[in-house]
Amino acid sequence: MIAMDATTADTAPESARLKEFAAGLIAVAPMVAGAAPFGLIFGAFAISVGLSPLAVIGMSLFVFAGSSQFIGATLWGQGAAPLLIIVTTLIVNARHALYSASLASYLKHLPQRWLIPLAHMLTDEAYAITITRFERAAERTENIHWFMFGAEMGLFVAWQTVTVIGIAAGQALMAGGGLGLDFAMSVTFIGMIVPMLRSRPMVACAITGGTLGLLLNGLPNKLGLLIAAFAAIAVGYVLETARGKSQVSA
């Protein structure tokens, strides 16, 4: 009887971790289905702009940020300066600093060997379901980060898989003249942006960025895109701040 109790005590922590991990995988499954087409299109599009299959795979492995990968590949295909590509993608992913800040209190007990991979694989989708799970937890158990790990791994593995499939499709399309990739790219960005336009600051941000992007398109090294991005962020920040103050005063 004592031996059975000891065995149960030894396996309980592992069972709890696997339970949290599986819950994360299940929770993220619908989002994986939604993200998969974007990974396919990215793989095909990146090949069409001249990136090698190895470079495309490297982007998905080490960047792992859909919108930044699309923008980086686009700028590369247009011959933009490397510094511009880096700065632009950093701006696009600046929101992850806010994500990390909101998750910090739940993960501060973890060592770096956990924090580094969790930070690398953090995405919009994984954050959304993770923060919801963390906030609803009755208590902050030592295994709750396995939920986040499961959600992130589900997205990470799926993204790498569909990227490789997209590369193969892109190579086939290139052999046939690359039909439809430019159009697919435009539709992809529209699909990513439109659902985010839920407030006046977001709409103003999109209009500012789009308008300036067109007006300044002729600047060398695609500097117009960088200026448009900064201006859009500034407009969105000012309007969002003003809205916050008005809600507080009300």
C-alpha positions in Angstrom: 0.0 0.0 0.0 2.9 2.3 0.8 4.5 1.5 -2.5 1.4 2.3 -4.4 1.0 5.7 -2.7 4.6 6.5 -3.5 4.1 5.7 -7.2 1.0 7.8 -7.3 2.9 10.7 -5.8 5.7 10.4 -8.3 3.4 10.3 -11.3 1.0 13.0 -10.2 3.1 16.0 -11.2 3.8 14.5 -14.7 0.1 13.8 -15.1 -0.8 17.4 -14.2 1.8 18.7 -16.7 0.5 16.5 -19.5 -3.1 17.5 -18.7 -2.2 21.2 -19.0 -0.2 20.6 -22.2 -3.1 18.7 -23.8 -5.6 21.4 -22.8 -3.4 24.0 -24.5 -3.3 21.9 -27.7 -7.0 21.5 -27.7 -7.7 25.1 -27.0 -5.5 26.3 -29.8 -6.7 23.8 -32.4 -9.4 26.1 -34.0 -6.8 28.9 -34.3 -4.4 26.5 -36.0 -7.0 25.8 -38.6 -7.4 29.5 -39.2 -3.6 30.2 -39.4 -2.7 27.3 -41.6 -3.8 29.0 -44.9 -1.6 32.0 -44.1 1.4 29.7 -43.6 0.8 28.1 -47.0 0.5 31.4 -48.7 3.7 32.7 -46.9 5.7 29.7 -48.1 4.6 30.1 -51.7 4.9 33.9 -51.7 8.4 33.9 -50.1 9.6 31.6 -52.9 8.1 33.8 -55.5 10.0 36.9 -54.3 13.3 35.1 -54.6 14.0 33.7 -51.1 15.5 30.2 -51.1 13.6 27.3 -49.5 16.2 27.2 -46.7 15.8 31.0 -46.0 12.0 30.6 -45.9 12.2 27.7 -43.5 14.7 29.7 -41.4 12.2 32.6 -41.2 9.4 30.4 -40.0 11.7 28.7 -37.4 13.5 31.8 -36.0 11.2 34.7 -36.7 7.9 32.8 -36.3 5.6 35.8 -36.7 3.2 35.7 -39.6 2.7 39.4 -40.3 6.5 40.2 -39.9 7.4 37.3 -42.1 5.1 38.5 -44.9 6.4 42.1 -44.6 10.0 41.0 -44.4 9.6 38.8 -47.5 7.8 41.6 -49.4 10.5 44.2 -48.6 13.2 41.7 -49.6 11.5 41.1 -52.9 11.3 44.9 -53.5 15.0 45.3 -52.7 14.7 47.2 -49.5 17.7 47.8 -47.3 18.3 45.1 -44.6 18.1 47.8 -41.8 14.7 48.9 -43.0 13.4 45.3 -43.0 14.7 44.8 -39.5 13.2 48.0 -38.1 9.9 47.5 -39.8 9.4 44.0 -38.5 10.4 45.1 -35.0 7.7 47.8 -35.2 5.1 45.3 -36.3 5.9 43.0 -33.4 6.2 45.7 -30.7 2.9 44.6 -29.3 4.6 41.5 -28.0 6.3 43.6 -25.3 2.8 44.4 -24.0 1.9 40.7 -24.2 4.9 39.8 -22.2 4.2 42.4 -19.5 0.8 41.1 -18.9 2.1 37.5 -18.6 5.0 38.3 -16.4 3.3 37.9 -13.1 2.2 34.4 -14.1 5.6 33.3 -15.4 8.1 35.1 -13.1 8.8 31.9 -11.1 10.1 30.1 -14.2 13.8 29.8 -15.1 15.3 31.2 -18.3 15.3 27.7 -19.9 11.5 28.1 -19.9 11.1 31.8 -20.5 13.2 31.9 -23.6 11.3 29.3 -25.7 7.9 30.5 -24.4 8.8 34.1 -25.4 10.0 32.9 -28.8 6.9 31.0 -29.6 4.5 33.6 -28.4 1.9 34.7 -31.0 -1.3 36.6 -31.0 -3.4 33.4 -31.0 -1.4 31.7 -28.2 -1.5 34.9 -26.1 -5.2 35.2 -26.4 -6.1 31.8 -25.1 -3.2 31.7 -22.6 -4.1 34.9 -20.8 -7.7 33.8 -20.7 -6.7 30.5 -19.1 -4.3 32.3 -16.6 -6.9 34.8 -15.5 -9.6 32.2 -15.0 -7.4 29.8 -13.0 -8.5 29.6 -9.4 -4.9 29.4 -8.3 -1.6 29.9 -10.0 -0.4 26.3 -10.0 3.2 25.4 -10.8 2.2 23.5 -13.9 0.0 26.2 -15.5 2.7 27.3 -17.9 2.4 23.9 -19.6 -0.9 25.1 -21.0 0.9 27.9 -22.7 3.6 25.6 -23.9 0.9 23.3 -25.4 -0.8 26.1 -27.2 2.4 27.5 -28.5 3.7 24.2 -29.7 0.5 23.4 -31.5 0.8 26.6 -33.5 4.6 26.3 -34.0 4.6 22.8 -35.4 1.6 23.5 -37.6 3.2 26.7 -39.0 6.5 24.9 -39.8 4.5 22.2 -41.6 2.4 24.4 -43.7 5.4 26.6 -44.6 7.1 23.6 -46.1 4.0 22.7 -48.0 3.7 26.3 -49.2 7.3 26.2 -50.4 6.6 23.2 -52.5 3.5 24.8 -53.9 5.4 28.0 -54.5 8.0 26.2 -56.5 5.3 24.5 -58.6 3.6 27.9 -59.2 6.9 29.5 -60.1 7.4 26.8 -62.7 4.0 27.7 -64.1 4.6 31.5 -64.0 3.8 32.3 -60.4 0.1 32.8 -61.2 -1.9 34.4 -58.4 0.7 34.9 -55.8 0.6 38.7 -55.9 -3.2 38.7 -55.6 -3.0 36.1 -52.8 -0.6 38.4 -50.9 -3.0 41.3 -51.1 -5.9 39.2 -50.0 -3.9 37.8 -47.1 -3.1 41.3 -45.7 -6.7 42.4 -46.1 -7.8 39.4 -44.2 -5.4 40.1 -41.4 -6.1 43.8 -41.1 -9.9 44.1 -41.5 -10.9 42.0 -38.4 -8.7 44.3 -36.3 -10.5 47.5 -37.2 -12.9 47.5 -34.3 -12.4 51.1 -33.0 -11.9 54.6 -34.4 -8.2 54.7 -33.4 -7.6 51.4 -35.3 -9.4 52.7 -38.4 -7.5 56.0 -38.2 -4.3 54.1 -37.8 -5.0 52.0 -40.9 -6.1 55.0 -43.0 -3.0 57.0 -42.0 -0.6 54.1 -42.8 -2.3 53.2 -46.1 -2.5 56.8 -47.3 1.0 57.8 -46.5 2.3 54.5 -47.8 0.8 55.3 -51.2 1.9 59.0 -51.2 5.5 58.2 -50.1 5.9 55.1 -52.2 8.5 56.8 -54.4 11.0 57.4 -51.6 14.3 55.4 -51.9 14.9 52.2 -50.0 11.2 52.0 -49.2 11.5 54.7 -46.5 8.0 55.7 -47.2 6.8 52.5 -45.6 8.8 53.2 -42.4 7.5 56.8 -42.2 3.9 55.6 -42.8 4.3 53.0 -40.1 5.6 55.5 -37.5 2.9 58.0 -38.4 0.1 55.4 -38.2 1.4 54.3 -34.7 1.5 57.9 -33.6 -2.1 58.6 -34.7 -3.4 55.4 -33.2 -1.6 56.1 -29.9 -2.9 59.7 -29.6 -6.5 58.7 -30.4 -6.4 55.7 -28.1 -5.0 57.8 -25.3 -7.6 60.5 -25.8 -10.3 57.8 -25.8 -9.0 56.3 -22.6 -9.0 59.7 -20.8 -12.6 60.5 -22.0 -13.8 57.1 -20.6 -12.1 57.8 -17.3 -13.6 61.3 -17.0 -17.0 59.9 -17.9 
